[in-house]
Amino acid sequence: MKSIVLFGSGGHCKSCIEIIENSREFRIKGIIVKKGNKIKSFMDYEVLGSDDNFRECIKKDDSTLICIGQIKSPEKRIELFDILNKNKIEIATLLSNSSIISRYSNIGKGTAVMHSVIINSGAKVGVNCILNTNSLIEHDVTIGDHCHISTGVIINGEANIGNGCFIGSGSIIREGVNIGDRSIISAGQVVMRDIPNNSVLKF
């Protein structure tokens, strides 16, 4: 199994750890926490360092995974993703054993596919995304980079989700709909029309 270092110490990190523990791909080396966080361990894994010294904690053969959650804004995840890329540090892709992923789909590096996600044929998912529990990504859907598709979301065929979007729990995106970059769709929305860039759709 490959050694992996995780960034984060919140709820999303807990979920990622559970998936990694049930896979045979990675062995968790330890955790990198936010600067100023004084904890020594997280879910029984050693805290190796923080944002300001993480380069010292990662060896050549280690993979990394960004386990910081994304509520509305993707900025922190984008910043960290870009730093890791710049430093040529390997970023893993996390796939839950309980998910169903078509071999005709494509998933970008750094993306976390959580429990019971379905990704159908022809779907394309960008880098550094979160596809959360029970989300359904139908055929020929395109999801941009740095998106969070929340729990129970249904994205129907040939819909397009732009970069940096947040789609809230239980939302349904109609087939063929385009959602512009950096848009926020709050929980429970039924989206039947195109949404421009930087939109906020809520009740």
C-alpha positions in Angstrom: 0.0 0.0 0.0 1.2 3.5 -0.8 1.8 6.0 2.0 -0.6 9.0 2.1 -0.6 12.2 4.0 -3.9 13.9 4.6 -4.6 17.7 4.9 -7.4 18.6 7.3 -8.9 17.7 10.6 -12.6 18.2 10.2 -15.7 16.2 9.2 -14.7 15.7 5.6 -11.3 14.3 6.8 -13.1 11.9 9.0 -15.1 10.6 6.1 -12.0 10.3 3.9 -10.1 8.3 6.6 -13.0 5.8 6.8 -12.8 5.2 3.1 -9.0 4.9 3.1 -9.1 2.4 6.0 -11.5 0.2 4.0 -9.4 0.2 0.8 -6.2 -1.6 0.0 -4.6 1.2 -1.9 -3.2 3.6 0.8 -1.8 3.5 4.3 -2.3 6.7 6.3 1.1 8.2 7.4 -0.4 11.1 9.3 -2.3 14.4 9.2 -1.4 18.0 8.3 -3.5 20.5 10.3 -4.3 24.2 10.0 -1.6 26.5 11.4 -2.2 27.2 15.1 -4.0 23.9 15.7 -2.3 22.2 18.7 -3.8 18.7 18.5 -1.3 15.9 18.5 -3.4 13.2 16.8 -6.6 12.9 14.8 -8.6 9.7 14.7 -5.6 7.9 16.1 -3.3 9.2 13.4 -0.3 11.3 14.2 -0.3 15.0 13.4 2.9 15.4 11.4 2.8 19.2 11.0 0.8 22.2 9.9 0.3 24.4 6.9 3.6 26.3 7.5 5.9 23.3 7.6 4.2 20.5 5.6 7.0 20.2 3.1 9.2 18.8 5.8 6.7 16.1 6.5 6.2 14.7 3.0 8.7 12.4 1.5 9.3 11.6 -2.1 7.2 8.5 -2.2 4.3 9.9 -0.3 0.9 10.7 -1.8 -1.3 13.5 -0.4 -5.0 14.1 -0.3 -6.8 17.4 0.4 -9.4 16.5 3.1 -10.5 20.0 3.8 -14.3 20.4 3.2 -15.8 22.8 0.8 -18.9 24.7 2.0 -19.7 27.3 -0.7 -16.2 28.6 -1.3 -13.5 26.4 -3.0 -10.6 28.9 -2.3 -8.8 27.0 0.4 -8.8 23.7 -1.5 -7.7 25.5 -4.7 -4.9 27.3 -2.9 -3.6 24.0 -1.4 -4.0 22.1 -4.7 -2.0 24.7 -6.5 0.8 24.7 -3.9 1.1 20.9 -4.0 1.2 21.0 -7.8 3.8 23.7 -7.8 6.0 21.6 -5.5 5.5 18.5 -7.6 3.9 16.6 -4.7 1.7 13.7 -5.8 -2.0 14.2 -5.2 -4.1 11.1 -4.9 -7.6 10.3 -6.1 -9.9 8.7 -3.6 -12.5 6.2 -4.7 -14.8 4.5 -2.2 -15.2 0.7 -2.6 -19.0 1.2 -2.4 -19.2 3.5 -5.3 -20.2 2.5 -8.9 -17.9 4.2 -11.4 -18.2 3.5 -15.2 -15.0 2.5 -16.9 -16.1 5.0 -19.6 -16.0 7.9 -17.2 -13.0 10.2 -16.4 -12.1 11.5 -12.9 -9.5 14.1 -12.3 -6.7 13.9 -9.8 -7.3 14.9 -6.2 -11.0 14.2 -6.5 -12.7 12.3 -3.6 -15.6 9.9 -4.6 -17.4 9.1 -1.4 -19.7 6.2 -0.4 -22.5 5.0 -2.8 -21.7 7.5 -5.5 -22.8 6.5 -9.0 -20.9 7.9 -12.0 -22.2 6.7 -15.3 -20.8 6.3 -18.8 -19.3 9.4 -20.5 -19.2 11.5 -17.3 -16.2 13.7 -16.8 -15.2 15.0 -13.4 -12.5 17.6 -13.0 -9.6 17.8 -10.5 -9.9 18.4 -6.7 -13.6 17.8 -6.5 -15.8 16.2 -3.8 -18.5 13.9 -4.9 -20.3 13.3 -1.6 -22.3 10.3 -0.3 -25.2 9.0 -2.6 -24.7 11.6 -5.3 -25.7 10.5 -8.8 -23.7 11.7 -11.9 -25.5 10.6 -15.0 -24.2 9.8 -18.4 -22.2 12.5 -20.3 -22.3 15.0 -17.4 -19.3 17.3 -17.2 -18.2 18.6 -13.8 -15.5 21.3 -13.7 -12.5 21.6 -11.4 -12.8 22.3 -7.6 -16.5 21.5 -7.2 -18.4 20.1 -4.3 -21.3 17.9 -5.2 -23.1 17.4 -1.9 -25.0 14.4 -0.5 -27.8 13.0 -2.5 -27.5 15.3 -5.5 -28.8 14.1 -8.8 -27.2 15.5 -11.9 -29.0 14.3 -15.0 -27.5 13.4 -18.4 -25.4 15.9 -20.4 -25.7 18.6 -17.7 -22.6 20.8 -17.3 -21.3 22.1 -13.9 -18.7 24.9 -14.2 -15.5 25.3 -12.2 -15.6 26.0 -8.4 -19.3 25.2 -8.0 -21.1 24.1 -4.8 -24.3 22.0 -5.3 -26.2 21.6 -2.0 -27.6 18.3 -0.6 -30.6 16.8 -2.4 -30.5 19.2 -5.4 -31.6 18.0 -8.8 -30.1 19.3 -12.0 -32.2 18.8 -15.1 -30.6 17.1 -18.1 -28.7 19.4 -20.4 -28.6 22.3 -18.0 -25.5 24.5 -17.7 -24.4 25.9 -14.3 -21.9 28.7 -14.6 -18.5 28.9 -12.8 -18.4 29.7 -9.1 -22.1 29.2 -8.6 -23.8 28.1 -5.4 -26.9 26.0 -5.5 -28.4 25.6 -2.0 -29.8 22.4 -0.6 -33.0 21.0 -2.2 -33.1 23.1 -5.3 -34.6 21.7 -8.6 -32.7 23.4 -11.4 -34.6 23.5 -14.7 -32.7 26.2 -16.6 -29.2 27.4 -17.2 -27.6 29.4 -14.4 -25.0 32.1 -15.2 -21.5 32.4 -13.6 -21.3 33.5 -10.0 -25.0 32.9 -9.3 -26.5 32.0 -5.9 -29.7 30.0 -6.1 -31.5 29.5 -2.8 -35.0 29.4 -1.3 
